[in-house]
């Protein structure tokens, strides 16, 4: 073999090596195109996450919450044709953090003020309200025989409310402001659970007790207690969808939630959740409440 032949053979080998190295880069566009076609055909990129919070003024644990929503998650999974997982947001702050970072795709949020904070920001929009919880009203329990007529007269009196960040307390403060009373003008006390509110009024620790629990109010009235004032109605349990989700997915989720009572699987899911169904929301009502609640 002379030098010319050796050089030619070397060049051929080098060309083959370069060709092999170039082939993967030529194949990448084809692989990417195939992946895009799979996604377009409906293959899910990841499991959707449902965030759930059920409030802090009722004694409910994390282990009790998730199982109640699993059947609804299954219905949504079938409707959306992709996996759905549940993430329990046990505190209001964890719910706020998850919504602020859009860490959940769909969310069931109680309390309303946390949900309305998320919709006001534009990160989420409301999919549905919960039937039976669209007219949540706060009552002021009292021993006085007549409703409050002169709201200025209550200044300096004691008022007990549930957790300061609960929707009941948020509504109570809005009620006071509506009647020209700044919350700071009263002697405020907080107790975490609503069923403890009557104790403070009954024993004379405060003049008024704020609660929206129908059971607590009924027991109070049955025992001879009075209600001195009532707030306007507020829907308090909202289903939200992240603005990151495409319109078709959001629409399918809305239809699935609103139609749960129309199928056997949906009815079973509702029974497990302890709710009777979900209804279409009103953007106008929510906009007015954002202002009234001071969100």
N, C-alpha and C positions, 0 to 999 in steps of 0.2 A: 504494500500500500504506500503510495507517495504522499507527500504533504498536501497536495490539492484534494486527493480523495479523502484523507483524514479530516480535513477542514470541512469538506462538504457533509460528511457523516455527522460531525459535531453540530453543524448548523441545523441539520434535519432533526436531531434529538432536541436541540434547544427550541426549535419551532413547535415540536410536539408538546414539550413541557409547557410552553406559553399557551398553546391551544387548550391544554387540560385546565390550566389555571383560569382561563377566560370563560370556560363553559358554565361554571356556577353563576357568574355574574349575568350571563345571558339567560339563565333559567329563572333568576329571581323575579323579573317582571311577570313571567308566566305563573309562578307560584302565587304571587300577590294577587294576580287577576283571578285565580281560582279561589283564593280565600275570600276575595270580595264577592264572587258569585255565590259562595256558600252562605255568607252573611246576608246577601240580598235575598236568598232563598228562604231565610228565616232561621238559620242556625244561631242560637243565642251566644252573645259574646261573654256573658257572665250571668250568674243568678241574680234576679232582682231581690232587693232587700226591703222588707216591710218593717218600719220602726213603730213600736207601740208604747204609749204611755197612758196610764189609767188614773193619773191624779195622785195626790199625796194626803188628802184629808179623809180617805177611807182606808181601812186596814186590809190592804191587799198586797200579797207578796209576789215577787218575780216568778216563782215557781207556779203560781196560780194563774198568771196572765197568759203566758205563751200557749199552753194547751187550748185555751179558749179560742185563740185565733188561728190555730193550725188548720182546721177545716176550711176557713175562709181563704187561707194561703193556698190550699190545694185547688180550690175553685179558680182563684186568680191564675195559678200556674197553668191550668188547662186552657183558660180563656186567652192567656198571653202566649201560650206555647213555649214556655221556658221556665226553668226552676225558680222558685220563690222561697226565700228564707225569712225567718222572723228574728228581729233584734229588739229585745225589751229595753226600753229607755226608762229606767226605774225612777229617775229623778227629773225634775223640771230642767235643771242645768244640763244634764246629759242629753235631754231632748233638744234643748236650744242649741247645744254644741253640734249635735248630729244634723239638725236642720240648717244651721248656719254654714256648715261645711258640705251640705247636700250629700251626707254620707248614706242616706236612705233614699230609695227611689219612690216609695209610697209610704205614707205614715198615717196611723190612727192616733189622733192627738186629743187628749183631754188633759189640760184645760184649753178653753177657747182662746185665751189671750196669748198663749204660746203659739197656737196655730195661726192666729191673726198676725202675729209678729212676722211669721214666716211668709205669709201671703203678701203682707205690706212690702216686704223686702223684694218681692218678685222672684224669690228662689223657688217658691211653690205656689200652686193654685189649688183651690178647693174642688175635690171630686164629688163629695157627698156629705150630707149631715146624717146624724143618727136619729132614727124615728124614736119618739118618746123623749128626746133630749133637745128639742128645738125651741123650747120655751122655758128655760131654766130661770127661775126667779128667786131672788134673795128675800127672805122675810126677816124683819126685826122682831124677835120675841121680846115680850115685856109683861109687866104686871099692871101697867096703866090701863084703865078701862076704855080709853078712846084712842083712835089713831093720832099720830103726830100732826098737829095743825100749824103750830108755830115752830118751824125748824130751828130758829135761832135760840129757842128755849132749851134745846138739848145740849148746848155748849157746856163743857165742863163735866158732863155726865159720863159714866162708864159704859164702854161698849166692848164686848168680846167678839172676836172673829176667829175663824180657823187660821191655818198657816197664812202668813202675810202674803205669800206668793200664790195662794190658791185663787181659782176663779171666783169663789165666793167672796173673798176679801177684795179682789179687784172690782167686782160688781158693787160691793158695799161702798167702797170709796167713790165710785162713779155716782151712786145714788146720793151720797152726801153732797158731792160737788154740784149735782143737778139742782139741789135744794139750797144752794148757797152756803153750805157748811163745809169748811175745810176739815179733813180728818184729824188734823193736829189739834183742833179745838176740843176734841173729846179725850177722855182718858182711855186709851186703847189697850186692850189685852188680847193676846193671841193664845189659842190652844190648838194643838195639831189636828185633832179629830172633831168632826162636826157633832157627833153624839155627846160630846162633853159640854157643848155650848149651854144647854138649859141649866146645867148645874150652877153656873155662875150667876144666872139671872134668878133662879129659884132661891139661892142662898144670899141674895142681896149684895154680891160682890160687884155687880154692874147693873145698870138700868136696862140695857138692851143687849140682845144676843143675835148675831147674824148667822143665819143658816139657810140652806136651800134644799136640805134633805126633807123629802115629803114625809118620811117616817118620823123624823125628829119633830117636825111641825105638828103632825097629827097627834103624837103622844103628848106634846106640850098643850095643845088645845083640849084634848080629852081630859087632861088634868086640871083644867080651869084657867090655863094661861091664855094670854092675848097676843095678837100680832099688831104692832103699831105702824108698820109701813111695809110696802112691797116694791121691789124694783121692776124695771121693764124686763121683758123676756130676752134671753140670750141663748142661741144654739151653742152647746158646749162640747160636743164630741164630733170632730171633723176628720174626714179622710182627705189627705193631701197627696198631690203628685208633684214630683220634682220637675222643674222647668227644663232639666237636662234630658228628660225622656221625650221621645218623638211623639207627635200629635196622635198618630195611629195607636200607639201603645197606651197613651193616656185615655183615649176614647174607649178602647177595649176594656180597660180597668174600670172606668166609670160605668159602662154598660153592665159589666159583670156584678159590680156592687149593687147597682140599682135593681138588677134583676134577680137577686139571690132568692127572693121569695117565690120565684116562678119555676123553680126546679126542685126535684127531690134532694139533690146534693146540696143545693143552696139552702133549703129549709133546714136540713140537718146541721149545716154550718152555722146558721143563725141560732138554732137551739143551743148548740155548744157555746156560742159566744155570749148567750143570754140576752142578745138584742133581737128586736122584732123585724128590723130591716133598715134600709138607708134610703134617703130621699135626695132629690136635686137641691142644691143650695141656691141662695139668692146673693148675687154679688152686691146688689144695692143695700141689702140688710147688713152685710158684713162691712161695707164701706162706712155706713152710719155708726156701727158698733165700734169700729176702730177709733173714730173720733170721740164717741161717748166714753169709752173705756180709757181714753188717754194713751192709746198705743202709738 
